[in-house]
Amino acid sequence: MAKRKTKSVWLLVLLLFAGILIGTVLGNILGNLTGWGIFTNSIQFGTSGNPVWIDLFIFKFCFGISFKINFGSALGTIAALVLYYTAK
């Protein structure tokens, strides 16, 4: 019986992170060079304005996360997924 080859989840995470990062950088560069609105507009969501603070008198923790998504990062995500699923 032949062994079934499975792909690593860590490879998917790495490819998604790289795709988002490269797509965002290229989207910002294209937006600055061309001035096209599709690359310059972005959506931001998360706790950027009001993070959660936990004060334990000895330690003080701050939890917050913020995402900024533009067209380039969406294209980078799609490219990473296509690369992951088409790679052997």
Biopython code that builds the backbone (N, CA, C, O; Angstrom):
import numpy as np
from Bio.PDB.StructureBuilder import StructureBuilder

atoms = [
    (1, "MET", "N", (0.843, -1.180, 0.000)),
    (1, "MET", "CA", (0.000, 0.000, 0.000)),
    (1, "MET", "C", (0.890, 1.245, 0.000)),
    (1, "MET", "O", (1.853, 1.331, 0.763)),
    (2, "ALA", "N", (0.566, 2.179, -0.840)),
    (2, "ALA", "CA", (1.364, 3.393, -0.968)),
    (2, "ALA", "C", (1.068, 4.357, 0.177)),
    (2, "ALA", "O", (-0.069, 4.484, 0.631)),
    (3, "LYS", "N", (2.115, 5.025, 0.627)),
    (3, "LYS", "CA", (1.947, 6.029, 1.677)),
    (3, "LYS", "C", (1.374, 7.300, 1.083)),
    (3, "LYS", "O", (1.756, 7.726, -0.007)),
    (4, "ARG", "N", (0.466, 7.885, 1.804)),
    (4, "ARG", "CA", (-0.129, 9.148, 1.353)),
    (4, "ARG", "C", (0.705, 10.308, 1.893)),
    (4, "ARG", "O", (0.955, 10.402, 3.095)),
    (5, "LYS", "N", (1.122, 11.172, 1.006)),
    (5, "LYS", "CA", (1.959, 12.304, 1.405)),
    (5, "LYS", "C", (1.065, 13.454, 1.859)),
    (5, "LYS", "O", (0.191, 13.906, 1.119)),
    (6, "THR", "N", (1.295, 13.916, 3.077)),
    (6, "THR", "CA", (0.521, 15.039, 3.599)),
    (6, "THR", "C", (1.406, 16.272, 3.651)),
    (6, "THR", "O", (2.622, 16.183, 3.818)),
    (7, "LYS", "N", (0.777, 17.404, 3.507)),
    (7, "LYS", "CA", (1.501, 18.670, 3.559)),
    (7, "LYS", "C", (1.479, 19.195, 4.990)),
    (7, "LYS", "O", (0.536, 18.954, 5.744)),
    (8, "SER", "N", (2.508, 19.897, 5.335)),
    (8, "SER", "CA", (2.650, 20.423, 6.678)),
    (8, "SER", "C", (1.783, 21.668, 6.880)),
    (8, "SER", "O", (1.671, 22.521, 6.000)),
    (9, "VAL", "N", (1.185, 21.743, 8.044)),
    (9, "VAL", "CA", (0.403, 22.936, 8.400)),
    (9, "VAL", "C", (1.338, 24.122, 8.586)),
    (9, "VAL", "O", (0.974, 25.260, 8.291)),
    (10, "TRP", "N", (2.554, 23.849, 9.081)),
    (10, "TRP", "CA", (3.516, 24.932, 9.285)),
    (10, "TRP", "C", (3.945, 25.547, 7.962)),
    (10, "TRP", "O", (4.224, 26.744, 7.890)),
    (11, "LEU", "N", (3.999, 24.728, 6.915)),
    (11, "LEU", "CA", (4.309, 25.263, 5.594)),
    (11, "LEU", "C", (3.206, 26.207, 5.127)),
    (11, "LEU", "O", (3.488, 27.254, 4.545)),
    (12, "LEU", "N", (1.961, 25.842, 5.378)),
    (12, "LEU", "CA", (0.837, 26.711, 5.029)),
    (12, "LEU", "C", (0.910, 28.026, 5.796)),
    (12, "LEU", "O", (0.707, 29.091, 5.212)),
    (13, "VAL", "N", (1.192, 27.968, 7.078)),
    (13, "VAL", "CA", (1.297, 29.183, 7.899)),
    (13, "VAL", "C", (2.442, 30.066, 7.397)),
    (13, "VAL", "O", (2.296, 31.284, 7.298)),
    (14, "LEU", "N", (3.573, 29.449, 7.083)),
    (14, "LEU", "CA", (4.720, 30.206, 6.583)),
    (14, "LEU", "C", (4.407, 30.861, 5.241)),
    (14, "LEU", "O", (4.729, 32.030, 5.029)),
    (15, "LEU", "N", (3.783, 30.111, 4.338)),
    (15, "LEU", "CA", (3.434, 30.673, 3.038)),
    (15, "LEU", "C", (2.405, 31.792, 3.163)),
    (15, "LEU", "O", (2.507, 32.805, 2.471)),
    (16, "LEU", "N", (1.415, 31.621, 4.041)),
    (16, "LEU", "CA", (0.425, 32.682, 4.235)),
    (16, "LEU", "C", (1.072, 33.941, 4.797)),
    (16, "LEU", "O", (0.788, 35.048, 4.339)),
    (17, "PHE", "N", (1.938, 33.772, 5.785)),
    (17, "PHE", "CA", (2.617, 34.933, 6.373)),
    (17, "PHE", "C", (3.472, 35.646, 5.331)),
    (17, "PHE", "O", (3.449, 36.873, 5.235)),
    (18, "ALA", "N", (4.232, 34.865, 4.545)),
    (18, "ALA", "CA", (5.074, 35.471, 3.511)),
    (18, "ALA", "C", (4.221, 36.131, 2.431)),
    (18, "ALA", "O", (4.567, 37.210, 1.949)),
    (19, "GLY", "N", (3.118, 35.502, 2.047)),
    (19, "GLY", "CA", (2.249, 36.082, 1.027)),
    (19, "GLY", "C", (1.615, 37.379, 1.479)),
    (19, "GLY", "O", (1.537, 38.340, 0.714)),
    (20, "ILE", "N", (1.161, 37.407, 2.724)),
    (20, "ILE", "CA", (0.564, 38.632, 3.260)),
    (20, "ILE", "C", (1.604, 39.747, 3.346)),
    (20, "ILE", "O", (1.332, 40.889, 2.978)),
    (21, "LEU", "N", (2.789, 39.408, 3.832)),
    (21, "LEU", "CA", (3.844, 40.410, 3.986)),
    (21, "LEU", "C", (4.297, 40.964, 2.630)),
    (21, "LEU", "O", (4.382, 42.180, 2.454)),
    (22, "ILE", "N", (4.583, 40.087, 1.684)),
    (22, "ILE", "CA", (5.033, 40.531, 0.371)),
    (22, "ILE", "C", (3.923, 41.271, -0.367)),
    (22, "ILE", "O", (4.174, 42.285, -1.018)),
    (23, "GLY", "N", (2.694, 40.762, -0.266)),
    (23, "GLY", "CA", (1.571, 41.434, -0.918)),
    (23, "GLY", "C", (1.319, 42.825, -0.367)),
    (23, "GLY", "O", (1.015, 43.747, -1.125)),
    (24, "THR", "N", (1.441, 42.988, 0.945)),
    (24, "THR", "CA", (1.244, 44.297, 1.556)),
    (24, "THR", "C", (2.323, 45.287, 1.115)),
    (24, "THR", "O", (2.028, 46.438, 0.791)),
    (25, "VAL", "N", (3.570, 44.828, 1.108)),
    (25, "VAL", "CA", (4.671, 45.703, 0.692)),
    (25, "VAL", "C", (4.506, 46.103, -0.774)),
    (25, "VAL", "O", (4.636, 47.278, -1.118)),
    (26, "LEU", "N", (4.220, 45.123, -1.638)),
    (26, "LEU", "CA", (4.037, 45.444, -3.058)),
    (26, "LEU", "C", (2.808, 46.321, -3.286)),
    (26, "LEU", "O", (2.824, 47.195, -4.153)),
    (27, "GLY", "N", (1.744, 46.094, -2.516)),
    (27, "GLY", "CA", (0.558, 46.940, -2.630)),
    (27, "GLY", "C", (0.837, 48.375, -2.233)),
    (27, "GLY", "O", (0.358, 49.305, -2.880)),
    (28, "ASN", "N", (1.612, 48.562, -1.170)),
    (28, "ASN", "CA", (1.975, 49.921, -0.755)),
    (28, "ASN", "C", (2.873, 50.602, -1.790)),
    (28, "ASN", "O", (2.710, 51.788, -2.076)),
    (29, "ILE", "N", (3.812, 49.852, -2.343)),
    (29, "ILE", "CA", (4.693, 50.425, -3.366)),
    (29, "ILE", "C", (3.889, 50.811, -4.604)),
    (29, "ILE", "O", (4.044, 51.915, -5.126)),
    (30, "LEU", "N", (3.027, 49.904, -5.077)),
    (30, "LEU", "CA", (2.209, 50.215, -6.251)),
    (30, "LEU", "C", (1.250, 51.378, -5.981)),
    (30, "LEU", "O", (1.003, 52.203, -6.860)),
    (31, "GLY", "N", (0.718, 51.438, -4.772)),
    (31, "GLY", "CA", (-0.171, 52.545, -4.429)),
    (31, "GLY", "C", (0.535, 53.880, -4.431)),
    (31, "GLY", "O", (-0.023, 54.886, -4.869)),
    (32, "ASN", "N", (1.770, 53.892, -3.938)),
    (32, "ASN", "CA", (2.534, 55.143, -3.919)),
    (32, "ASN", "C", (3.015, 55.546, -5.315)),
    (32, "ASN", "O", (3.064, 56.732, -5.640)),
    (33, "LEU", "N", (3.365, 54.560, -6.131)),
    (33, "LEU", "CA", (3.857, 54.874, -7.476)),
    (33, "LEU", "C", (2.737, 55.269, -8.435)),
    (33, "LEU", "O", (2.881, 56.221, -9.201)),
    (34, "THR", "N", (1.634, 54.547, -8.394)),
    (34, "THR", "CA", (0.574, 54.770, -9.367)),
    (34, "THR", "C", (-0.531, 55.677, -8.846)),
    (34, "THR", "O", (-1.167, 56.387, -9.626)),
    (35, "GLY", "N", (-0.766, 55.663, -7.544)),
    (35, "GLY", "CA", (-1.838, 56.459, -6.968)),
    (35, "GLY", "C", (-3.219, 55.847, -7.154)),
    (35, "GLY", "O", (-4.229, 56.509, -6.915)),
    (36, "TRP", "N", (-3.271, 54.596, -7.577)),
    (36, "TRP", "CA", (-4.552, 53.918, -7.759)),
    (36, "TRP", "C", (-5.223, 53.706, -6.413)),
    (36, "TRP", "O", (-4.586, 53.261, -5.458)),
    (37, "GLY", "N", (-6.491, 54.019, -6.341)),
    (37, "GLY", "CA", (-7.230, 53.918, -5.091)),
    (37, "GLY", "C", (-7.359, 52.513, -4.547)),
    (37, "GLY", "O", (-7.491, 52.325, -3.337)),
    (38, "ILE", "N", (-7.322, 51.521, -5.426)),
    (38, "ILE", "CA", (-7.491, 50.153, -4.966)),
    (38, "ILE", "C", (-6.298, 49.702, -4.114)),
    (38, "ILE", "O", (-6.454, 48.852, -3.238)),
    (39, "PHE", "N", (-5.122, 50.258, -4.360)),
    (39, "PHE", "CA", (-3.950, 49.893, -3.573)),
    (39, "PHE", "C", (-3.744, 50.799, -2.368)),
    (39, "PHE", "O", (-3.124, 50.381, -1.390)),
    (40, "THR", "N", (-4.241, 52.012, -2.412)),
    (40, "THR", "CA", (-4.012, 52.932, -1.308)),
    (40, "THR", "C", (-5.041, 52.776, -0.188)),
    (40, "THR", "O", (-4.748, 53.114, 0.959)),
    (41, "ASN", "N", (-6.229, 52.276, -0.493)),
    (41, "ASN", "CA", (-7.249, 52.097, 0.550)),
    (41, "ASN", "C", (-6.994, 50.816, 1.313)),
    (41, "ASN", "O", (-6.558, 49.815, 0.744)),
    (42, "SER", "N", (-7.271, 50.855, 2.610)),
    (42, "SER", "CA", (-7.112, 49.662, 3.432)),
    (42, "SER", "C", (-8.180, 49.656, 4.515)),
    (42, "SER", "O", (-8.769, 50.684, 4.846)),
    (43, "ILE", "N", (-8.407, 48.480, 5.048)),
    (43, "ILE", "CA", (-9.370, 48.295, 6.135)),
    (43, "ILE", "C", (-8.579, 47.923, 7.381)),
    (43, "ILE", "O", (-7.758, 47.007, 7.349)),
    (44, "GLN", "N", (-8.824, 48.631, 8.476)),
    (44, "GLN", "CA", (-8.132, 48.341, 9.722)),
    (44, "GLN", "C", (-9.153, 47.969, 10.786)),
    (44, "GLN", "O", (-10.154, 48.660, 10.975)),
    (45, "PHE", "N", (-8.884, 46.866, 11.480)),
    (45, "PHE", "CA", (-9.761, 46.447, 12.565)),
    (45, "PHE", "C", (-8.931, 45.782, 13.654)),
    (45, "PHE", "O", (-7.817, 45.318, 13.410)),
    (46, "GLY", "N", (-9.478, 45.744, 14.831)),
    (46, "GLY", "CA", (-8.796, 45.148, 15.977)),
    (46, "GLY", "C", (-8.941, 46.032, 17.198)),
    (46, "GLY", "O", (-9.866, 46.839, 17.293)),
    (47, "THR", "N", (-8.025, 45.873, 18.123)),
    (47, "THR", "CA", (-8.071, 46.650, 19.365)),
    (47, "THR", "C", (-7.024, 47.753, 19.364)),
    (47, "THR", "O", (-6.448, 48.053, 20.409)),
    (48, "SER", "N", (-6.769, 48.355, 18.228)),
    (48, "SER", "CA", (-5.701, 49.345, 18.131)),
    (48, "SER", "C", (-5.971, 50.584, 18.973)),
    (48, "SER", "O", (-5.028, 51.198, 19.472)),
    (49, "GLY", "N", (-7.217, 50.961, 19.140)),
    (49, "GLY", "CA", (-7.529, 52.163, 19.897)),
    (49, "GLY", "C", (-7.636, 51.936, 21.394)),
    (49, "GLY", "O", (-7.356, 52.842, 22.180)),
    (50, "ASN", "N", (-8.037, 50.741, 21.796)),
    (50, "ASN", "CA", (-8.239, 50.472, 23.214)),
    (50, "ASN", "C", (-7.846, 49.038, 23.564)),
    (50, "ASN", "O", (-8.698, 48.150, 23.591)),
    (51, "PRO", "N", (-6.547, 48.806, 23.835)),
    (51, "PRO", "CA", (-6.121, 47.460, 24.225)),
    (51, "PRO", "C", (-6.632, 47.093, 25.619)),
    (51, "PRO", "O", (-7.025, 47.961, 26.399)),
    (52, "VAL", "N", (-6.620, 45.818, 25.910)),
    (52, "VAL", "CA", (-7.078, 45.313, 27.211)),
    (52, "VAL", "C", (-5.892, 45.298, 28.166)),
    (52, "VAL", "O", (-4.844, 44.732, 27.857)),
    (53, "TRP", "N", (-6.063, 45.928, 29.336)),
    (53, "TRP", "CA", (-5.028, 45.967, 30.355)),
    (53, "TRP", "C", (-5.425, 45.077, 31.524)),
    (53, "TRP", "O", (-6.573, 45.103, 31.969)),
    (54, "ILE", "N", (-4.473, 44.289, 32.021)),
    (54, "ILE", "CA", (-4.678, 43.481, 33.228)),
    (54, "ILE", "C", (-3.610, 43.892, 34.227)),
    (54, "ILE", "O", (-2.417, 43.707, 33.986)),
    (55, "ASP", "N", (-4.043, 44.449, 35.347)),
    (55, "ASP", "CA", (-3.124, 44.935, 36.376)),
    (55, "ASP", "C", (-3.143, 43.963, 37.551)),
    (55, "ASP", "O", (-4.161, 43.821, 38.229)),
    (56, "LEU", "N", (-2.011, 43.291, 37.792)),
    (56, "LEU", "CA", (-1.894, 42.328, 38.891)),
    (56, "LEU", "C", (-1.024, 42.870, 40.016)),
    (56, "LEU", "O", (-0.496, 42.088, 40.807)),
    (57, "PHE", "N", (-0.863, 44.160, 40.108)),
    (57, "PHE", "CA", (-0.082, 44.894, 41.099)),
    (57, "PHE", "C", (1.424, 44.657, 40.969)),
    (57, "PHE", "O", (2.206, 45.586, 41.173)),
    (58, "ILE", "N", (1.841, 43.455, 40.639)),
    (58, "ILE", "CA", (3.259, 43.179, 40.423)),
    (58, "ILE", "C", (3.585, 43.304, 38.941)),
    (58, "ILE", "O", (4.611, 43.863, 38.554)),
    (59, "PHE", "N", (2.689, 42.772, 38.131)),
    (59, "PHE", "CA", (2.832, 42.826, 36.681)),
    (59, "PHE", "C", (1.643, 43.546, 36.083)),
    (59, "PHE", "O", (0.536, 43.520, 36.622)),
    (60, "LYS", "N", (1.893, 44.181, 34.969)),
    (60, "LYS", "CA", (0.822, 44.826, 34.216)),
    (60, "LYS", "C", (0.918, 44.349, 32.777)),
    (60, "LYS", "O", (1.938, 44.559, 32.120)),
    (61, "PHE", "N", (-0.140, 43.707, 32.280)),
    (61, "PHE", "CA", (-0.170, 43.150, 30.943)),
    (61, "PHE", "C", (-1.059, 43.992, 30.040)),
    (61, "PHE", "O", (-2.081, 44.529, 30.469)),
    (62, "CYS", "N", (-0.654, 44.094, 28.794)),
    (62, "CYS", "CA", (-1.444, 44.784, 27.786)),
    (62, "CYS", "C", (-1.636, 43.840, 26.607)),
    (62, "CYS", "O", (-0.664, 43.370, 26.016)),
    (63, "PHE", "N", (-2.888, 43.566, 26.268)),
    (63, "PHE", "CA", (-3.217, 42.687, 25.148)),
    (63, "PHE", "C", (-3.936, 43.487, 24.073)),
    (63, "PHE", "O", (-4.914, 44.182, 24.347)),
    (64, "GLY", "N", (-3.443, 43.380, 22.866)),
    (64, "GLY", "CA", (-4.090, 44.064, 21.749)),
    (64, "GLY", "C", (-3.576, 43.523, 20.432)),
    (64, "GLY", "O", (-2.449, 43.039, 20.336)),
    (65, "ILE", "N", (-4.408, 43.612, 19.435)),
    (65, "ILE", "CA", (-4.025, 43.165, 18.104)),
    (65, "ILE", "C", (-4.756, 44.027, 17.089)),
    (65, "ILE", "O", (-5.898, 44.432, 17.304)),
    (66, "SER", "N", (-4.087, 44.297, 15.991)),
    (66, "SER", "CA", (-4.683, 45.136, 14.956)),
    (66, "SER", "C", (-4.288, 44.592, 13.595)),
    (66, "SER", "O", (-3.145, 44.183, 13.391)),
    (67, "PHE", "N", (-5.224, 44.586, 12.672)),
    (67, "PHE", "CA", (-4.983, 44.123, 11.313)),
    (67, "PHE", "C", (-5.268, 45.261, 10.344)),
    (67, "PHE", "O", (-6.236, 46.005, 10.500)),
    (68, "LYS", "N", (-4.416, 45.380, 9.355)),
    (68, "LYS", "CA", (-4.610, 46.366, 8.293)),
    (68, "LYS", "C", (-4.526, 45.615, 6.968)),
    (68, "LYS", "O", (-3.456, 45.148, 6.576)),
    (69, "ILE", "N", (-5.650, 45.504, 6.291)),
    (69, "ILE", "CA", (-5.736, 44.701, 5.076)),
    (69, "ILE", "C", (-5.948, 45.620, 3.882)),
    (69, "ILE", "O", (-6.824, 46.484, 3.898)),
    (70, "ASN", "N", (-5.139, 45.426, 2.850)),
    (70, "ASN", "CA", (-5.337, 46.153, 1.601)),
    (70, "ASN", "C", (-5.421, 45.157, 0.449)),
    (70, "ASN", "O", (-5.329, 43.950, 0.671)),
    (71, "PHE", "N", (-5.589, 45.634, -0.746)),
    (71, "PHE", "CA", (-5.759, 44.777, -1.913)),
    (71, "PHE", "C", (-4.515, 43.920, -2.160)),
    (71, "PHE", "O", (-4.627, 42.763, -2.567)),
    (72, "GLY", "N", (-3.351, 44.477, -1.918)),
    (72, "GLY", "CA", (-2.103, 43.727, -2.113)),
    (72, "GLY", "C", (-1.989, 42.552, -1.168)),
    (72, "GLY", "O", (-1.538, 41.479, -1.571)),
    (73, "SER", "N", (-2.390, 42.731, 0.091)),
    (73, "SER", "CA", (-2.328, 41.618, 1.036)),
    (73, "SER", "C", (-3.337, 40.533, 0.680)),
    (73, "SER", "O", (-3.074, 39.350, 0.900)),
    (74, "ALA", "N", (-4.482, 40.918, 0.134)),
    (74, "ALA", "CA", (-5.458, 39.919, -0.320)),
    (74, "ALA", "C", (-4.898, 39.131, -1.502)),
    (74, "ALA", "O", (-5.059, 37.912, -1.557)),
    (75, "LEU", "N", (-4.251, 39.799, -2.436)),
    (75, "LEU", "CA", (-3.636, 39.098, -3.568)),
    (75, "LEU", "C", (-2.500, 38.187, -3.106)),
    (75, "LEU", "O", (-2.336, 37.083, -3.627)),
    (76, "GLY", "N", (-1.719, 38.643, -2.135)),
    (76, "GLY", "CA", (-0.639, 37.817, -1.588)),
    (76, "GLY", "C", (-1.164, 36.576, -0.897)),
    (76, "GLY", "O", (-0.560, 35.509, -0.998)),
    (77, "THR", "N", (-2.291, 36.702, -0.188)),
    (77, "THR", "CA", (-2.904, 35.555, 0.466)),
    (77, "THR", "C", (-3.396, 34.547, -0.558)),
    (77, "THR", "O", (-3.187, 33.344, -0.397)),
    (78, "ILE", "N", (-4.042, 35.025, -1.602)),
    (78, "ILE", "CA", (-4.534, 34.136, -2.656)),
    (78, "ILE", "C", (-3.368, 33.445, -3.360)),
    (78, "ILE", "O", (-3.443, 32.251, -3.648)),
    (79, "ALA", "N", (-2.298, 34.176, -3.638)),
    (79, "ALA", "CA", (-1.127, 33.584, -4.285)),
    (79, "ALA", "C", (-0.490, 32.514, -3.406)),
    (79, "ALA", "O", (-0.060, 31.476, -3.910)),
    (80, "ALA", "N", (-0.425, 32.754, -2.094)),
    (80, "ALA", "CA", (0.144, 31.769, -1.177)),
    (80, "ALA", "C", (-0.706, 30.502, -1.122)),
    (80, "ALA", "O", (-0.166, 29.397, -1.085)),
    (81, "LEU", "N", (-2.023, 30.653, -1.115)),
    (81, "LEU", "CA", (-2.904, 29.491, -1.094)),
    (81, "LEU", "C", (-2.796, 28.682, -2.390)),
    (81, "LEU", "O", (-2.776, 27.451, -2.358)),
    (82, "VAL", "N", (-2.729, 29.375, -3.520)),
    (82, "VAL", "CA", (-2.559, 28.681, -4.804)),
    (82, "VAL", "C", (-1.233, 27.941, -4.832)),
    (82, "VAL", "O", (-1.171, 26.803, -5.296)),
    (83, "LEU", "N", (-0.179, 28.566, -4.347)),
    (83, "LEU", "CA", (1.136, 27.927, -4.315)),
    (83, "LEU", "C", (1.125, 26.701, -3.413)),
    (83, "LEU", "O", (1.716, 25.678, -3.758)),
    (84, "TYR", "N", (0.473, 26.786, -2.278)),
    (84, "TYR", "CA", (0.412, 25.667, -1.334)),
    (84, "TYR", "C", (-0.341, 24.489, -1.922)),
    (84, "TYR", "O", (0.123, 23.352, -1.836)),
    (85, "TYR", "N", (-1.484, 24.743, -2.511)),
    (85, "TYR", "CA", (-2.325, 23.649, -2.997)),
    (85, "TYR", "C", (-1.871, 23.076, -4.341)),
    (85, "TYR", "O", (-2.265, 21.962, -4.686)),
    (86, "THR", "N", (-1.064, 23.794, -5.101)),
    (86, "THR", "CA", (-0.592, 23.265, -6.370)),
    (86, "THR", "C", (0.800, 22.645, -6.251)),
    (86, "THR", "O", (1.221, 21.925, -7.157)),
    (87, "ALA", "N", (1.517, 22.899, -5.173)),
    (87, "ALA", "CA", (2.862, 22.323, -4.982)),
    (87, "ALA", "C", (2.735, 20.833, -4.676)),
    (87, "ALA", "O", (1.781, 20.393, -4.035)),
    (88, "LYS", "N", (3.705, 20.078, -5.142)),
    (88, "LYS", "CA", (3.671, 18.624, -4.924)),
    (88, "LYS", "C", (4.349, 18.244, -3.659)),
    (88, "LYS", "O", (4.411, 17.061, -3.323)),
]
sb = StructureBuilder()
sb.init_structure("model")
sb.init_model(0)
sb.init_chain("A")
sb.init_seg("    ")
for serial, (resi, resn, name, xyz) in enumerate(atoms, 1):
    if name == "N":
        sb.init_residue(resn, " ", resi, " ")
    sb.init_atom(name, np.array(xyz, "f"), 0.0, 1.0, " ", f" {name:<3s}", serial, name[0])
structure = sb.get_structure()
